[in-house]
């Protein structure tokens, strides 16, 4: 008998909404059991199942609770907002051999406001960004085959991220890849209502979006992998 696909529950959203209203250490400590039951345990189950499923289409990604799950605790050292806890739960799946937040990977989060599933590269360092742009300029046909495909557009829409006003220095203004070269971040994903986290369709959709975004992540990583070895 097949095991039930992992997902979150109404209790997850109830806890996160309550945490948003009561973002204090005394409240959290008094409700730690609820955090473990409704947030930590289901997230661990999702990550564990992804570790198995990634073998089929994303074997280079890391999926483990220790690496993938973001801590619930906020770093308030340099923030005016001193609330001690995040009010969402999130996980990232980076590429082996690249720094956790410097290569492209997959990501999802669940919050009282909604669910986001997708991936890409959020803040490449200048040398990495230049390498990605060079890769795009030389392999535009390959990128277009990924992000302009019918399946990509249907499931995740268009490539998104901060963009420059002009084509970056070092590339012709009329370069055929001009609009893609302007990107400073390369993000693709899909949004869903918060209640979707508790839907029986949650895990299947998570996998479908990840399968569709993974070729983009792999494309973006292609010029980066050799830089760290």
C-alpha positions as CSV (number, residue, x, y, z in Angstrom):
1,X,0.0,0.0,0.0
2,X,1.6,3.3,-1.0
3,X,2.5,5.8,1.8
4,X,0.6,9.0,1.9
5,X,2.3,12.0,0.3
6,X,3.7,14.3,3.0
7,X,2.0,17.6,3.5
8,X,1.3,20.2,6.2
9,X,-2.0,20.7,8.0
10,X,-4.5,23.2,9.2
11,X,-2.6,23.1,12.5
12,X,0.5,24.4,10.7
13,X,-1.2,27.5,9.5
14,X,-3.0,28.0,12.8
15,X,0.3,27.9,14.6
16,X,2.1,30.3,12.2
17,X,-0.8,32.8,12.4
18,X,-0.7,32.6,16.2
19,X,3.1,33.1,16.2
20,X,2.6,36.2,14.0
21,X,0.3,37.6,16.7
22,X,2.5,36.5,19.6
23,X,6.1,36.8,18.4
24,X,7.7,36.5,21.8
25,X,10.0,33.9,23.4
26,X,7.7,33.2,26.3
27,X,4.8,32.4,24.0
28,X,6.9,30.2,21.7
29,X,8.4,28.3,24.6
30,X,4.9,27.6,25.9
31,X,3.9,26.3,22.5
32,X,7.0,24.5,21.4
33,X,5.2,21.1,21.3
34,X,2.8,22.6,18.7
35,X,5.8,23.9,16.7
36,X,7.4,20.4,16.7
37,X,4.1,18.7,15.7
38,X,2.7,21.0,13.1
39,X,5.8,22.7,11.6
40,X,9.1,20.8,12.3
41,X,7.8,17.2,11.8
42,X,5.9,17.7,8.6
43,X,8.7,19.8,7.1
44,X,11.2,17.0,8.0
45,X,8.9,14.5,6.3
46,X,8.6,16.5,3.1
47,X,12.4,16.9,2.9
48,X,13.0,13.2,3.5
49,X,10.6,12.3,0.7
50,X,12.2,14.8,-1.6
51,X,15.6,13.2,-0.9
52,X,14.3,10.0,-2.4
53,X,12.4,11.7,-5.3
54,X,15.3,13.9,-6.3
55,X,17.3,10.9,-7.3
56,X,15.2,10.6,-10.4
57,X,15.5,14.2,-11.7
58,X,17.8,16.2,-9.5
59,X,20.5,13.9,-8.0
60,X,23.0,16.8,-7.6
61,X,20.7,18.6,-5.1
62,X,21.1,18.3,-1.3
63,X,17.9,17.4,0.6
64,X,18.5,16.9,4.3
65,X,16.8,18.5,7.3
66,X,20.1,19.8,8.6
67,X,21.1,21.6,5.4
68,X,17.7,22.3,3.8
69,X,15.4,23.5,6.7
70,X,15.7,27.1,7.7
71,X,15.8,27.8,11.4
72,X,12.6,29.4,12.8
73,X,14.8,31.9,14.7
74,X,15.4,35.3,13.1
75,X,18.8,37.0,13.1
76,X,17.9,40.3,14.7
77,X,21.5,41.7,15.1
78,X,21.3,44.1,12.2
79,X,17.5,44.6,12.0
80,X,15.2,47.2,13.4
81,X,12.6,44.4,13.7
82,X,13.5,42.6,16.9
83,X,10.8,39.9,16.6
84,X,12.7,36.7,17.5
85,X,10.9,34.3,15.2
86,X,10.1,33.9,11.5
87,X,6.4,33.5,10.8
88,X,6.9,31.1,7.8
89,X,8.6,27.8,7.4
90,X,11.0,27.3,4.5
91,X,13.5,24.9,2.9
92,X,16.2,25.2,0.3
93,X,17.8,22.5,-1.8
94,X,21.3,23.6,-2.9
95,X,23.6,22.0,-5.4
96,X,26.5,19.9,-4.1
97,X,29.8,21.6,-4.6
98,X,28.5,25.1,-4.6
99,X,28.0,27.4,-1.5
100,X,24.5,27.0,-0.1
101,X,23.3,30.5,-1.1
102,X,25.6,31.1,-4.1
103,X,24.5,28.5,-6.6
104,X,21.1,27.9,-8.1
105,X,18.8,25.4,-6.4
106,X,15.2,24.8,-5.4
107,X,13.2,26.3,-2.6
108,X,9.7,26.5,-1.1
109,X,8.0,28.2,1.9
110,X,4.7,28.0,3.7
111,X,3.3,31.1,5.4
112,X,0.0,32.5,6.6
113,X,0.0,34.5,3.4
114,X,0.6,31.7,1.0
115,X,2.8,29.0,-0.4
116,X,5.6,29.6,-2.9
117,X,7.4,26.9,-4.8
118,X,10.3,27.4,-7.2
119,X,14.0,28.0,-7.5
120,X,16.8,29.7,-9.3
121,X,19.6,31.9,-8.0
122,X,18.8,34.8,-5.6
123,X,22.0,36.7,-5.1
124,X,25.0,35.7,-7.2
125,X,28.2,37.4,-6.5
126,X,29.6,39.7,-9.3
127,X,32.0,37.1,-10.7
128,X,29.2,34.5,-10.7
129,X,26.7,36.8,-12.3
130,X,29.2,37.7,-15.0
131,X,29.8,34.0,-15.6
132,X,26.1,33.3,-15.9
133,X,25.6,36.2,-18.3
134,X,28.5,34.9,-20.5
135,X,26.8,31.5,-20.4
136,X,23.5,33.0,-21.4
137,X,25.1,35.0,-24.3
138,X,26.6,31.8,-25.7
139,X,23.7,29.5,-25.0
140,X,20.6,31.6,-25.6
141,X,18.8,28.9,-27.6
142,X,19.2,26.5,-24.6
143,X,17.8,29.0,-22.1
144,X,14.9,29.8,-24.3
145,X,14.0,26.2,-24.7
146,X,13.7,26.0,-20.9
147,X,11.9,29.3,-19.9
148,X,9.9,29.9,-23.1
149,X,8.5,26.3,-23.3
150,X,4.8,25.8,-23.0
151,X,5.1,23.7,-19.8
152,X,7.3,26.2,-18.1
153,X,4.9,29.1,-18.9
154,X,1.9,27.1,-17.8
155,X,3.3,26.0,-14.5
156,X,5.6,28.8,-13.4
157,X,5.0,31.7,-15.8
158,X,7.9,33.8,-16.8
159,X,11.5,34.2,-15.5
160,X,11.5,36.8,-12.8
161,X,14.1,38.8,-10.7
162,X,15.6,42.2,-10.4
163,X,16.8,43.6,-13.7
164,X,19.1,46.4,-14.9
165,X,17.7,49.2,-17.0
166,X,20.3,48.6,-19.7
167,X,22.3,45.8,-21.1
168,X,25.3,45.2,-18.7
169,X,28.8,46.5,-19.7
170,X,30.7,44.1,-21.9
171,X,27.8,43.0,-24.0
172,X,26.4,44.7,-27.2
173,X,23.3,46.8,-26.6
174,X,21.6,45.0,-29.4
175,X,22.6,41.5,-28.2
176,X,19.9,38.9,-29.1
177,X,19.9,37.9,-25.4
178,X,19.7,41.5,-24.2
179,X,16.5,41.0,-22.0
180,X,18.0,38.0,-20.2
181,X,21.4,39.6,-19.7
182,X,19.7,42.4,-17.8
183,X,18.7,40.0,-14.9
184,X,20.6,40.3,-11.6
185,X,18.5,37.5,-10.1
186,X,17.0,34.6,-11.9
187,X,13.9,33.3,-10.1
188,X,11.0,31.1,-11.3
189,X,8.2,29.7,-9.2
190,X,4.5,29.5,-8.5
191,X,2.3,30.9,-5.8
192,X,-0.6,29.2,-4.1
193,X,-3.1,30.1,-1.3
194,X,-1.9,29.2,2.2
195,X,-4.5,26.4,2.6
196,X,-2.8,24.6,-0.3
197,X,-0.1,23.5,2.1
198,X,-2.6,21.1,3.7
199,X,-4.1,19.9,0.4
200,X,-3.6,16.3,-0.7
201,X,-2.3,17.8,-4.0
202,X,0.5,19.7,-2.2
203,X,3.3,17.2,-2.6
204,X,2.5,16.3,-6.1
205,X,2.4,19.9,-7.1
206,X,5.7,20.6,-5.3
207,X,7.3,17.8,-7.3
208,X,5.8,19.1,-10.6
209,X,7.1,22.6,-10.1
210,X,10.5,21.4,-9.0
211,X,10.8,19.2,-12.1
212,X,9.9,22.1,-14.3
213,X,12.3,24.6,-12.6
214,X,15.3,22.2,-12.2
215,X,16.5,22.5,-15.9
216,X,16.8,26.3,-15.2
217,X,18.8,25.7,-12.0
218,X,21.0,23.3,-13.9
219,X,21.5,25.8,-16.7
220,X,22.5,28.6,-14.3
221,X,24.9,26.3,-12.4
222,X,26.7,25.1,-15.5
223,X,29.2,28.0,-15.6
224,X,29.6,28.1,-11.7
225,X,30.5,24.5,-10.8
226,X,34.0,24.7,-12.1
227,X,34.7,28.0,-10.3
228,X,34.7,26.3,-6.9
229,X,36.9,23.3,-7.8
